[in-house]
Amino acid sequence: METRRAIASYQRLTFAGAAAPIPSPFHLLHLWRRAAQRHVGRNRRKGAVFSSMVLPFYSFTFILLLACAVFFYRAGEFEGSSGLAWAALSVLISVAIWRWLHGGFIAVLLGQVGLFAGITLYRSRKKA
């Protein structure tokens, strides 16, 4: 919204014949980020879960999600069971904690440790 205002005021001044300073790309980026932060805060209060304007690929939590999914896939293949099911459980738990419960890196990591403990207990009782 503020970015649009900055561009509109620049265009008004330019078309009016006055020499207006050209807004720098850094200034426009700053205005866009501020507007995005306000947008995220407004939607979070309303209860929207997946309303972030920032892509999740830039967070370390997303990298952790992928690493844990690969780990559980490989562990499932090594154990001789379906690695895809283990990886799907890992992704499901990570996304639920990260996006639905708004947990951070530590919460996702604890969820993965809990999944590993749960799979270990299930497999040990199944073999016994």
C-alpha positions in Angstrom: 0.0 0.0 0.0 2.8 2.4 0.9 4.7 1.4 -2.1 1.8 2.3 -4.3 1.5 5.6 -2.5 5.2 6.4 -3.1 4.9 5.5 -6.8 1.7 7.5 -7.1 3.1 10.6 -5.5 6.2 10.3 -7.7 4.0 10.0 -10.8 1.8 13.0 -9.7 4.9 15.2 -9.2 6.4 14.1 -12.5 3.3 14.7 -14.5 2.7 18.0 -12.8 6.0 19.2 -14.2 7.8 19.4 -11.0 11.2 17.7 -10.7 10.6 14.9 -8.2 13.4 12.8 -6.7 13.3 9.3 -8.0 12.6 6.8 -5.1 15.5 4.3 -4.7 14.8 0.6 -5.1 16.0 0.2 -1.5 13.4 2.7 -0.3 10.6 0.9 -2.2 11.8 -2.5 -0.9 11.8 -1.1 2.7 8.2 0.2 2.2 7.1 -3.2 0.7 8.6 -5.1 3.7 6.9 -2.8 6.2 3.6 -3.3 4.4 4.2 -7.1 4.3 4.8 -7.2 8.1 1.6 -5.2 8.8 -0.3 -7.6 6.4 1.0 -10.7 8.2 0.2 -9.3 11.6 -3.3 -8.3 10.5 -4.1 -11.8 9.1 -2.6 -13.6 12.1 -5.0 -11.8 14.4 -7.9 -13.0 12.2 -6.7 -16.6 12.5 -5.4 -17.2 9.0 -2.7 -19.9 9.1 -1.0 -19.7 5.7 -1.2 -16.0 5.1 2.5 -15.1 5.2 3.7 -12.9 2.3 7.2 -14.0 3.0 8.1 -17.3 1.3 8.9 -20.1 3.8 11.9 -21.3 1.7 14.0 -18.6 3.3 13.8 -19.9 6.8 16.1 -22.3 8.6 13.0 -24.2 9.8 12.1 -25.1 6.2 15.7 -26.5 5.7 15.3 -28.5 8.9 11.9 -29.8 7.6 13.6 -31.1 4.4 16.6 -32.5 6.2 14.4 -34.5 8.6 12.2 -35.7 5.8 15.3 -37.0 4.0 16.6 -38.6 7.2 13.3 -40.4 8.0 13.1 -41.6 4.3 16.5 -43.0 4.5 15.9 -44.6 7.9 12.7 -46.2 6.7 14.4 -47.6 3.7 17.3 -48.9 5.9 14.8 -50.6 8.2 13.1 -52.3 5.3 9.8 -50.6 5.7 8.2 -47.7 3.7 10.5 -44.8 3.8 7.9 -42.7 2.1 5.5 -43.1 5.0 8.1 -42.1 7.5 9.0 -39.1 5.5 5.4 -38.1 5.1 4.9 -38.4 8.9 8.0 -36.2 9.4 6.7 -33.5 6.9 3.2 -33.7 8.4 4.5 -33.1 12.0 6.9 -30.4 10.9 4.2 -28.4 9.0 1.7 -28.8 11.7 4.1 -27.5 14.3 5.6 -24.8 12.2 2.6 -23.3 10.3 -0.4 -24.3 12.3 0.9 -24.0 15.9 3.4 -21.2 14.9 6.3 -23.0 16.5 9.9 -22.2 15.6 13.0 -24.2 14.9 13.3 -25.7 18.4 9.6 -26.8 18.4 10.0 -28.5 15.0 13.2 -30.2 16.2 11.5 -31.5 19.3 8.6 -32.8 17.2 11.1 -34.7 15.1 12.7 -36.2 18.2 9.3 -37.2 19.4 8.6 -38.9 16.1 11.9 -40.7 16.2 11.1 -41.9 19.8 7.6 -42.9 18.8 8.8 -45.0 15.8 11.5 -46.6 18.0 9.0 -47.6 20.7 6.5 -48.9 18.1 9.1 -51.0 16.3 10.6 -52.4 19.6 7.3 -53.5 20.9 6.3 -54.9 17.5 9.4 -57.1 17.4 9.1 -58.3 21.0 
